[in-house]
Amino acid sequence: MLPDIAVKNTDIVLVRKLKNDLKSVKNTLLRHAPSSFSSKKLKNLRIRIFRFPKSEDCNEYFFTYGKKKYVCLNSCLLSRRYYSGFQHLLHGISHAFCHLKDDIGEEIFAEYVSYSVLIEHLKSKGKRLTRRIIKSIMKTSTKEYNTFFRIARRLNEKENNYILKLNSKAKNKKISKRKQTLMFSRYSKSRIRTSKETELNIPELEKGFRRI
């Protein structure tokens, strides 16, 4: 059971590879999600892959429209750097089961989950190649999001799966938004702008797309 994947003006062969890779990491992805996020909820997500306008300063975004949850991925990134595109997709999906209310905390969670799932997926390629791929992704990522990933690693050094446990606390309302903000602000020394603070030009996401 995979999300509804539809594309526009995108390499179909590449998207089929992406779909197969997403299928192979499905169980790993669900292990990083709260128990309330089932295979059915993953299936109900809508993934849209298309060319973002040049004016857009992001390559992925997640948003909810009514009861529909969309993860949008820039096809230009996917065609240029496949694993960067895959990591961005996993990042977007992670937002669907993140319960942290602090904006920066949510981005840190999504970066942690996306990289963790991808690293697990790449294990069969060996440690050396896995490190090369991760470094390559970080080189093309923004300074802000690399900071998010490093913060996640530092937090998990304190306690194994600390980020996942924190998300579970937030889901069960055992930690307030204020406490979340105070905690994450200790690790981000400067103001970090998240994608929520940028104005997204969201196009029609149903008509004109080909389902894969």
DRENDO-404793 format. One record per residue: residue number from 1; residue in one letter; x, y, z of N, C-alpha, C in turn. Coordinates in steps of 0.2 Angstrom, whole numbers. Layout:
<recs>
+-----+---+-------+-------+-------+-------+-------+-------+-------+-------+-------+
!   k ! r !  n.px !  n.py !  n.pz ! ca.px ! ca.py ! ca.pz !  c.px !  c.py !  c.pz !
+-----+---+-------+-------+-------+-------+-------+-------+-------+-------+-------+
! NUM ! a !     X !     Y !     Z !     X !     Y !     Z !     X !     Y !     Z !
...
+-----+---+-------+-------+-------+-------+-------+-------+-------+-------+-------+
</recs>
This chain:
<recs>
+-----+---+-------+-------+-------+-------+-------+-------+-------+-------+-------+
!   k ! r !  n.px !  n.py !  n.pz ! ca.px ! ca.py ! ca.pz !  c.px !  c.py !  c.pz !
+-----+---+-------+-------+-------+-------+-------+-------+-------+-------+-------+
!   1 ! m !     4 !    -6 !     0 !     0 !     0 !     0 !     4 !     6 !     0 !
!   2 ! l !     5 !    10 !    -6 !     9 !    16 !    -6 !     4 !    22 !    -8 !
!   3 ! p !     7 !    28 !    -7 !     3 !    34 !    -8 !     2 !    34 !   -15 !
!   4 ! d !    -3 !    38 !   -17 !    -5 !    40 !   -24 !     0 !    44 !   -27 !
!   5 ! i !     4 !    42 !   -32 !     9 !    45 !   -35 !     7 !    48 !   -42 !
!   6 ! a !     8 !    54 !   -43 !     6 !    57 !   -50 !    11 !    62 !   -52 !
!   7 ! v !    12 !    62 !   -58 !    18 !    66 !   -61 !    16 !    70 !   -67 !
!   8 ! k !    20 !    76 !   -68 !    18 !    80 !   -74 !    25 !    82 !   -77 !
!   9 ! n !    26 !    81 !   -84 !    32 !    82 !   -87 !    38 !    80 !   -83 !
!  10 ! t !    38 !    73 !   -82 !    44 !    70 !   -78 !    46 !    64 !   -81 !
!  11 ! d !    52 !    62 !   -80 !    54 !    55 !   -82 !    51 !    50 !   -79 !
!  12 ! i !    47 !    46 !   -82 !    43 !    41 !   -79 !    47 !    35 !   -77 !
!  13 ! v !    52 !    33 !   -80 !    57 !    28 !   -78 !    60 !    30 !   -71 !
!  14 ! l !    62 !    36 !   -71 !    65 !    38 !   -64 !    60 !    38 !   -59 !
!  15 ! v !    53 !    40 !   -60 !    48 !    40 !   -55 !    46 !    33 !   -53 !
!  16 ! r !    47 !    28 !   -58 !    45 !    21 !   -56 !    51 !    18 !   -51 !
!  17 ! k !    57 !    20 !   -53 !    62 !    18 !   -48 !    61 !    21 !   -41 !
!  18 ! l !    59 !    28 !   -41 !    57 !    31 !   -35 !    52 !    27 !   -31 !
!  19 ! k !    47 !    25 !   -35 !    41 !    21 !   -32 !    44 !    15 !   -29 !
!  20 ! n !    48 !    11 !   -33 !    51 !     5 !   -30 !    55 !     6 !   -24 !
!  21 ! d !    59 !    11 !   -24 !    63 !    13 !   -18 !    58 !    15 !   -12 !
!  22 ! l !    53 !    18 !   -13 !    49 !    20 !    -8 !    45 !    14 !    -5 !
!  23 ! k !    44 !     9 !    -9 !    41 !     3 !    -7 !    45 !    -1 !    -3 !
!  24 ! s !    52 !    -1 !    -5 !    57 !    -5 !    -1 !    58 !    -2 !     6 !
!  25 ! v !    57 !     5 !     7 !    58 !     8 !    14 !    52 !     9 !    18 !
!  26 ! k !    46 !     7 !    15 !    40 !     8 !    18 !    40 !     6 !    26 !
!  27 ! n !    42 !     0 !    27 !    42 !    -3 !    34 !    47 !     1 !    38 !
!  28 ! t !    52 !     3 !    36 !    57 !     7 !    40 !    54 !    14 !    41 !
!  29 ! l !    51 !    17 !    36 !    47 !    23 !    37 !    42 !    23 !    43 !
!  30 ! l !    38 !    17 !    42 !    33 !    17 !    47 !    36 !    15 !    54 !
!  31 ! r !    42 !    12 !    55 !    45 !    11 !    62 !    47 !    18 !    65 !
!  32 ! h !    47 !    23 !    61 !    49 !    30 !    63 !    43 !    34 !    65 !
!  33 ! a !    37 !    31 !    63 !    31 !    35 !    64 !    27 !    32 !    70 !
!  34 ! p !    23 !    36 !    74 !    19 !    34 !    79 !    15 !    28 !    77 !
!  35 ! s !    13 !    24 !    82 !     8 !    18 !    80 !     2 !    20 !    77 !
!  36 ! s !     0 !    27 !    78 !    -7 !    29 !    75 !    -6 !    30 !    68 !
!  37 ! f !     0 !    31 !    65 !     1 !    32 !    58 !     2 !    25 !    55 !
!  38 ! s !    -3 !    23 !    52 !    -4 !    16 !    49 !    -2 !    16 !    42 !
!  39 ! s !    -2 !    10 !    39 !     0 !     9 !    32 !    -6 !    12 !    28 !
!  40 ! k !   -12 !    12 !    30 !   -18 !    15 !    27 !   -17 !    23 !    27 !
!  41 ! k !   -14 !    26 !    32 !   -13 !    33 !    32 !    -7 !    35 !    27 !
!  42 ! l !    -2 !    31 !    27 !     3 !    32 !    22 !     0 !    32 !    15 !
!  43 ! k !    -4 !    27 !    14 !    -7 !    26 !     7 !   -12 !    32 !     5 !
!  44 ! n !   -15 !    35 !    10 !   -19 !    41 !     8 !   -15 !    47 !     7 !
!  45 ! l !    -9 !    47 !     7 !    -5 !    53 !     5 !    -5 !    54 !    -2 !
!  46 ! r !    -4 !    60 !    -5 !    -4 !    61 !   -12 !     3 !    64 !   -14 !
!  47 ! i !     7 !    61 !   -18 !    13 !    63 !   -20 !    13 !    66 !   -27 !
!  48 ! r !    15 !    72 !   -28 !    15 !    75 !   -34 !    22 !    77 !   -36 !
!  49 ! i !    24 !    75 !   -42 !    31 !    77 !   -44 !    30 !    81 !   -51 !
!  50 ! f !    33 !    87 !   -51 !    32 !    91 !   -56 !    38 !    96 !   -56 !
!  51 ! r !    39 !   100 !   -61 !    44 !   105 !   -62 !    41 !   111 !   -58 !
!  52 ! f !    45 !   113 !   -53 !    43 !   119 !   -49 !    45 !   125 !   -53 !
!  53 ! p !    42 !   131 !   -52 !    44 !   137 !   -56 !    51 !   139 !   -53 !
!  54 ! k !    54 !   143 !   -57 !    61 !   145 !   -55 !    61 !   150 !   -49 !
!  55 ! s !    55 !   153 !   -48 !    54 !   158 !   -43 !    53 !   154 !   -36 !
!  56 ! e !    52 !   148 !   -36 !    51 !   144 !   -30 !    58 !   143 !   -27 !
!  57 ! d !    59 !   144 !   -20 !    66 !   143 !   -17 !    66 !   137 !   -13 !
!  58 ! c !    61 !   132 !   -14 !    62 !   125 !   -11 !    61 !   120 !   -16 !
!  59 ! n !    63 !   114 !   -15 !    62 !   108 !   -19 !    57 !   103 !   -17 !
!  60 ! e !    54 !   105 !   -11 !    49 !   100 !    -8 !    44 !   104 !    -3 !
!  61 ! y !    38 !   102 !    -3 !    34 !   105 !     2 !    28 !   100 !     3 !
!  62 ! f !    26 !   101 !    10 !    20 !    97 !    12 !    15 !   101 !    14 !
!  63 ! f !     8 !   100 !    12 !     3 !   104 !    15 !    -4 !   100 !    15 !
!  64 ! t !    -8 !   102 !    19 !   -15 !    99 !    19 !   -20 !   104 !    16 !
!  65 ! y !   -24 !   100 !    11 !   -30 !   104 !     8 !   -36 !   100 !    10 !
!  66 ! g !   -40 !   103 !    14 !   -46 !    99 !    17 !   -44 !    93 !    21 !
!  67 ! k !   -46 !    87 !    18 !   -43 !    81 !    21 !   -38 !    78 !    17 !
!  68 ! k !   -36 !    81 !    12 !   -30 !    78 !     8 !   -24 !    81 !    10 !
!  69 ! k !   -19 !    76 !    10 !   -12 !    78 !    12 !    -7 !    77 !     6 !
!  70 ! y !    -4 !    82 !     4 !     0 !    82 !    -2 !     8 !    83 !     0 !
!  71 ! v !    12 !    79 !    -4 !    19 !    80 !    -3 !    21 !    81 !   -11 !
!  72 ! c !    24 !    87 !   -12 !    26 !    89 !   -18 !    34 !    89 !   -19 !
!  73 ! l !    36 !    87 !   -25 !    43 !    86 !   -26 !    45 !    89 !   -32 !
!  74 ! n !    50 !    93 !   -33 !    53 !    96 !   -39 !    56 !    91 !   -43 !
!  75 ! s !    53 !    90 !   -49 !    56 !    85 !   -54 !    63 !    87 !   -56 !
!  76 ! c !    65 !    93 !   -56 !    71 !    95 !   -58 !    77 !    92 !   -53 !
!  77 ! l !    75 !    93 !   -47 !    80 !    90 !   -42 !    81 !    82 !   -43 !
!  78 ! l !    75 !    79 !   -44 !    75 !    72 !   -45 !    79 !    70 !   -51 !
!  79 ! s !    79 !    73 !   -56 !    82 !    71 !   -62 !    90 !    73 !   -62 !
!  80 ! r !    91 !    78 !   -58 !    99 !    80 !   -57 !   102 !    76 !   -52 !
!  81 ! r !    99 !    75 !   -46 !   102 !    71 !   -41 !    97 !    67 !   -38 !
!  82 ! y !    96 !    61 !   -40 !    91 !    56 !   -38 !    90 !    55 !   -30 !
!  83 ! y !    96 !    54 !   -27 !    96 !    53 !   -20 !    94 !    59 !   -16 !
!  84 ! s !    96 !    65 !   -18 !    93 !    71 !   -15 !    86 !    71 !   -16 !
!  85 ! g !    83 !    70 !   -22 !    76 !    70 !   -23 !    73 !    65 !   -18 !
!  86 ! f !    75 !    59 !   -17 !    73 !    54 !   -13 !    72 !    56 !    -6 !
!  87 ! q !    78 !    59 !    -4 !    78 !    62 !     3 !    73 !    67 !     4 !
!  88 ! h !    72 !    72 !     0 !    67 !    77 !     0 !    60 !    74 !     1 !
!  89 ! l !    59 !    69 !    -3 !    52 !    65 !    -3 !    51 !    62 !     4 !
!  90 ! l !    56 !    59 !     6 !    55 !    56 !    13 !    54 !    61 !    18 !
!  91 ! h !    58 !    67 !    18 !    57 !    73 !    22 !    50 !    75 !    22 !
!  92 ! g !    47 !    76 !    16 !    40 !    78 !    15 !    35 !    73 !    18 !
!  93 ! i !    36 !    67 !    17 !    32 !    62 !    20 !    32 !    62 !    28 !
!  94 ! s !    38 !    63 !    30 !    39 !    63 !    38 !    35 !    69 !    41 !
!  95 ! h !    33 !    74 !    37 !    29 !    79 !    40 !    22 !    77 !    42 !
!  96 ! a !    20 !    71 !    38 !    13 !    69 !    39 !    12 !    66 !    46 !
!  97 ! f !    17 !    63 !    49 !    16 !    60 !    55 !    21 !    64 !    61 !
!  98 ! c !    22 !    70 !    60 !    26 !    74 !    65 !    21 !    78 !    69 !
!  99 ! h !    21 !    77 !    76 !    16 !    81 !    80 !    20 !    86 !    84 !
! 100 ! l !    26 !    88 !    82 !    29 !    93 !    86 !    26 !   100 !    83 !
! 101 ! k !    25 !   105 !    88 !    22 !   111 !    86 !    27 !   116 !    84 !
! 102 ! d !    33 !   116 !    86 !    38 !   121 !    85 !    40 !   120 !    78 !
! 103 ! d !    40 !   125 !    74 !    42 !   125 !    67 !    49 !   122 !    66 !
! 104 ! i !    54 !   124 !    69 !    61 !   122 !    69 !    61 !   114 !    71 !
! 105 ! g !    58 !   113 !    76 !    57 !   106 !    79 !    54 !   101 !    74 !
! 106 ! e !    49 !   103 !    70 !    46 !    99 !    65 !    51 !    98 !    59 !
! 107 ! e !    55 !   103 !    57 !    60 !   102 !    52 !    66 !    98 !    54 !
! 108 ! i !    68 !    98 !    60 !    73 !    94 !    63 !    71 !    87 !    63 !
! 109 ! f !    64 !    86 !    65 !    62 !    79 !    65 !    61 !    76 !    58 !
! 110 ! a !    59 !    80 !    53 !    59 !    77 !    46 !    65 !    76 !    43 !
! 111 ! e !    70 !    80 !    45 !    77 !    79 !    42 !    80 !    72 !    46 !
! 112 ! y !    79 !    71 !    52 !    81 !    65 !    56 !    78 !    59 !    52 !
! 113 ! v !    72 !    59 !    52 !    68 !    53 !    49 !    70 !    52 !    42 !
! 114 ! s !    71 !    57 !    38 !    72 !    56 !    31 !    79 !    53 !    30 !
! 115 ! y !    84 !    56 !    33 !    91 !    53 !    33 !    92 !    46 !    36 !
! 116 ! s !    88 !    45 !    41 !    89 !    39 !    45 !    86 !    33 !    40 !
! 117 ! v !    80 !    34 !    37 !    77 !    29 !    33 !    82 !    28 !    26 !
! 118 ! l !    84 !    34 !    24 !    89 !    33 !    18 !    95 !    29 !    19 !
! 119 ! i !    98 !    31 !    25 !   104 !    27 !    27 !   103 !    20 !    28 !
! 120 ! e !    98 !    18 !    31 !    96 !    11 !    31 !    95 !     8 !    24 !
! 121 ! h !    92 !    12 !    20 !    91 !     9 !    13 !    97 !     8 !     9 !
! 122 ! l !   102 !    12 !    11 !   108 !    12 !     7 !   113 !     7 !    10 !
! 123 ! k !   112 !     4 !    15 !   117 !    -1 !    19 !   119 !    -6 !    14 !
! 124 ! s !   115 !    -8 !    10 !   117 !   -14 !     5 !   123 !   -11 !     0 !
! 125 ! k !   124 !    -5 !    -1 !   129 !    -2 !    -5 !   135 !    -1 !    -2 !
! 126 ! g !   136 !    -3 !     5 !   142 !    -2 !     9 !   143 !     4 !    12 !
! 127 ! k !   147 !     5 !    17 !   148 !    11 !    21 !   151 !    16 !    17 !
! 128 ! r !   156 !    15 !    13 !   159 !    20 !    10 !   155 !    24 !     5 !
! 129 ! l !   151 !    20 !     1 !   147 !    23 !    -4 !   141 !    27 !    -1 !
! 130 ! t !   138 !    24 !     5 !   133 !    27 !     8 !   135 !    34 !    11 !
! 131 ! r !   141 !    34 !    14 !   144 !    41 !    16 !   145 !    46 !    10 !
! 132 ! r !   147 !    43 !     5 !   148 !    48 !    -1 !   141 !    51 !    -3 !
! 133 ! i !   136 !    46 !    -3 !   129 !    49 !    -6 !   127 !    54 !    -1 !
! 134 ! i !   127 !    52 !     6 !   125 !    57 !    11 !   128 !    64 !    11 !
! 135 ! k !   135 !    64 !    10 !   139 !    70 !     9 !   137 !    74 !     3 !
! 136 ! s !   135 !    70 !    -2 !   133 !    73 !    -9 !   126 !    77 !    -8 !
! 137 ! i !   122 !    73 !    -4 !   115 !    77 !    -3 !   116 !    83 !     2 !
! 138 ! m !   120 !    82 !     7 !   121 !    88 !    11 !   125 !    94 !     7 !
! 139 ! k !   129 !    93 !     2 !   132 !    98 !    -1 !   127 !   102 !    -5 !
! 140 ! t !   122 !    98 !    -8 !   117 !   102 !   -12 !   111 !   105 !    -7 !
! 141 ! s !   111 !   103 !    -1 !   105 !   105 !     3 !   107 !   112 !     6 !
! 142 ! t !   103 !   116 !     9 !   104 !   122 !    11 !   108 !   122 !    18 !
! 143 ! k !   111 !   127 !    20 !   114 !   128 !    26 !   110 !   127 !    32 !
! 144 ! e !   104 !   129 !    32 !    99 !   129 !    37 !    97 !   121 !    38 !
! 145 ! y !    96 !   118 !    33 !    93 !   111 !    33 !    99 !   106 !    35 !
! 146 ! n !   105 !   108 !    33 !   111 !   104 !    36 !   111 !   105 !    44 !
! 147 ! t !   110 !   111 !    46 !   110 !   113 !    53 !   105 !   109 !    57 !
! 148 ! f !    99 !   108 !    53 !    93 !   104 !    56 !    96 !    97 !    57 !
! 149 ! f !    99 !    94 !    52 !   101 !    87 !    53 !   106 !    86 !    58 !
! 150 ! r !   111 !    91 !    59 !   116 !    91 !    64 !   113 !    91 !    71 !
! 151 ! i !   108 !    96 !    72 !   105 !    96 !    78 !   102 !    90 !    80 !
! 152 ! a !    98 !    86 !    75 !    95 !    80 !    76 !   100 !    75 !    79 !
! 153 ! r !   106 !    75 !    76 !   111 !    70 !    78 !   114 !    71 !    85 !
! 154 ! r !   115 !    78 !    86 !   117 !    80 !    93 !   112 !    78 !    98 !
! 155 ! l !   105 !    79 !    97 !   100 !    77 !   102 !   100 !    69 !   103 !
! 156 ! n !   101 !    65 !    97 !   101 !    58 !    98 !   107 !    55 !   101 !
! 157 ! e !   112 !    59 !   102 !   118 !    57 !   106 !   116 !    57 !   113 !
! 158 ! k !   112 !    61 !   115 !   109 !    62 !   122 !   106 !    55 !   124 !
! 159 ! e !   102 !    53 !   120 !    97 !    47 !   121 !    95 !    44 !   114 !
! 160 ! n !    96 !    37 !   114 !    94 !    34 !   107 !    87 !    35 !   106 !
! 161 ! n !    86 !    37 !    99 !    79 !    39 !    97 !    76 !    44 !   100 !
! 162 ! y !    80 !    49 !   103 !    77 !    55 !   107 !    72 !    59 !   103 !
! 163 ! i !    73 !    60 !    96 !    68 !    64 !    92 !    62 !    60 !    91 !
! 164 ! l !    62 !    54 !    90 !    56 !    50 !    90 !    52 !    50 !    96 !
! 165 ! k !    55 !    49 !   102 !    52 !    49 !   108 !    49 !    56 !   110 !
! 166 ! l !    52 !    61 !   107 !    50 !    68 !   108 !    43 !    69 !   104 !
! 167 ! n !    43 !    66 !    98 !    37 !    67 !    94 !    32 !    63 !    97 !
! 168 ! s !    33 !    57 !   100 !    28 !    54 !   104 !    25 !    57 !   110 !
! 169 ! k !    29 !    61 !   113 !    27 !    65 !   119 !    23 !    71 !   116 !
! 170 ! a !    24 !    74 !   111 !    20 !    79 !   108 !    14 !    76 !   106 !
! 171 ! k !    14 !    70 !   103 !     7 !    67 !   101 !     3 !    66 !   106 !
! 172 ! n !     5 !    64 !   112 !     1 !    63 !   118 !     1 !    69 !   123 !
! 173 ! k !     3 !    75 !   120 !     2 !    81 !   124 !     6 !    81 !   130 !
! 174 ! k !    12 !    78 !   131 !    15 !    78 !   137 !    21 !    83 !   137 !
! 175 ! i !    21 !    87 !   131 !    26 !    92 !   131 !    23 !    98 !   127 !
! 176 ! s !    23 !   104 !   130 !    20 !   110 !   128 !    24 !   113 !   122 !
! 177 ! k !    21 !   117 !   118 !    24 !   120 !   112 !    29 !   125 !   115 !
! 178 ! r !    28 !   128 !   120 !    33 !   133 !   123 !    39 !   129 !   125 !
! 179 ! k !    39 !   123 !   129 !    44 !   119 !   130 !    48 !   117 !   124 !
! 180 ! q !    45 !   115 !   119 !    48 !   113 !   113 !    52 !   119 !   110 !
! 181 ! t !    49 !   124 !   110 !    53 !   130 !   107 !    59 !   132 !   111 !
! 182 ! l !    58 !   132 !   118 !    64 !   133 !   122 !    69 !   128 !   121 !
! 183 ! m !    68 !   122 !   120 !    73 !   117 !   119 !    76 !   117 !   113 !
! 184 ! f !    72 !   118 !   107 !    76 !   119 !   101 !    80 !   125 !   100 !
! 185 ! s !    78 !   130 !   103 !    81 !   137 !   103 !    88 !   136 !   106 !
! 186 ! r !    89 !   132 !   110 !    96 !   131 !   113 !   101 !   128 !   108 !
! 187 ! y !    98 !   125 !   103 !   103 !   122 !    98 !   103 !   126 !    92 !
! 188 ! s !    99 !   130 !    90 !    99 !   134 !    84 !   101 !   141 !    87 !
! 189 ! k !   107 !   143 !    86 !   109 !   149 !    89 !   107 !   155 !    86 !
! 190 ! s !   105 !   155 !    79 !   103 !   160 !    75 !    96 !   159 !    73 !
! 191 ! r !    92 !   164 !    70 !    85 !   163 !    68 !    86 !   159 !    61 !
! 192 ! i !    82 !   154 !    61 !    82 !   149 !    55 !    75 !   150 !    52 !
! 193 ! r !    75 !   152 !    45 !    69 !   152 !    42 !    67 !   145 !    39 !
! 194 ! t !    61 !   143 !    40 !    58 !   137 !    38 !    54 !   138 !    32 !
! 195 ! s !    52 !   133 !    28 !    48 !   133 !    22 !    41 !   136 !    24 !
! 196 ! k !    39 !   135 !    30 !    32 !   138 !    32 !    32 !   145 !    31 !
! 197 ! e !    38 !   148 !    32 !    38 !   156 !    32 !    38 !   159 !    24 !
! 198 ! t !    39 !   154 !    20 !    39 !   156 !    13 !    32 !   156 !     9 !
! 199 ! e !    31 !   160 !     5 !    24 !   160 !     1 !    25 !   155 !    -4 !
! 200 ! l !    21 !   149 !    -4 !    21 !   144 !    -9 !    16 !   146 !   -15 !
! 201 ! n !    18 !   145 !   -21 !    13 !   146 !   -26 !    11 !   139 !   -28 !
! 202 ! i !     5 !   137 !   -25 !     3 !   130 !   -26 !    -2 !   129 !   -32 !
! 203 ! p !     0 !   125 !   -37 !    -4 !   124 !   -43 !    -9 !   119 !   -42 !
! 204 ! e !   -13 !   118 !   -47 !   -18 !   113 !   -47 !   -14 !   106 !   -47 !
! 205 ! l !   -16 !   102 !   -43 !   -12 !    95 !   -41 !   -16 !    89 !   -43 !
! 206 ! e !   -22 !    90 !   -47 !   -25 !    84 !   -49 !   -26 !    83 !   -56 !
! 207 ! k !   -28 !    88 !   -60 !   -29 !    88 !   -67 !   -22 !    89 !   -70 !
! 208 ! g !   -21 !    85 !   -76 !   -15 !    85 !   -80 !    -9 !    81 !   -77 !
! 209 ! f !   -10 !    77 !   -72 !    -5 !    73 !   -69 !    -6 !    66 !   -71 !
! 210 ! r !    -1 !    62 !   -72 !    -1 !    55 !   -74 !     0 !    51 !   -68 !
! 211 ! r !    -4 !    46 !   -66 !    -3 !    42 !   -60 !     2 !    36 !   -62 !
! 212 ! i !     6 !    35 !   -57 !    11 !    29 !   -59 !     9 !    23 !   -54 !
+-----+---+-------+-------+-------+-------+-------+-------+-------+-------+-------+
</recs>
